[in-house]
Amino acid sequence: MKSIQLAVVLTALTIAPAAFARVDLSVSFDPPTAPLVDVPAAYAVHVDNLGNKTAKNVRVSVELPPTGTSPTQHVMGDLSNVDPACTLNGTTLDCDLGSIGRNGSKSVGFTLALPAAMRPLGFVVEASTTTRERDLSNNAVSHVVTPTYVDTPIAAPVDLLNRHCTGQGLSAFYECELYPSSITSHAITLNPDQSITFDNAPPTFTGQWVQAAPDELSFIYLDGGNLVAHFTGYGVGGGCFEGLTLFFNSPYVAPYQVCIQ
């Protein structure tokens, strides 16, 4: 009887390490805090194996903010200094981290200059392994990054050149710059009484402007007193604002770059 009990104990001791061996990947994302608009900033991704077993064929994907251009989407911003372990596929960085031993970790990084965009600029990071994991709750993380804009106070009267393109689903002048042939322009003058004077526009065209904060500019266009367009933009440096113009009762929008002349 005792020999049977001893055999059971030995068997349990033999299989216990294997039974409790596990892989537990945990991913974290280290973005810059309020990076300056259009200025390259460093991002890092960390993958930790919190388990006591080696994780094999570990991969991490980083979904970067996409443009709203169609039919081809691009990364919203200038990407550089991508870790050699990573490859850009569309707007996603796919990174091969190989194996991560128990209680081990690996990191990858990249640099991205975010433009002014009138929608959230979100990132989604997810890690995976071909080794079985029991808990996947900490394998993914998401984050929204908001750039810091540049104070650009207006001292009227001032002449502005507005460059723009028009489409649907757009949110940043950066998207216009990807297709330079789509860009057109017109000139306006911001007057001290908050009115707008247009070059080469019908006399029925008027406008009003306001600067609620040093890094922000808004204006409206009216035709015969009726609202036709509303622009809101933010300072990006060099005496320029970038933002989005919405049109009354229209599915189309126009990203604008508005620069002091």
Disulfide bonds with the S-S distance in Angstrom:
Cys86-Cys95 2.03
Cys165-Cys176 1.99
Cys240-Cys259 2.00
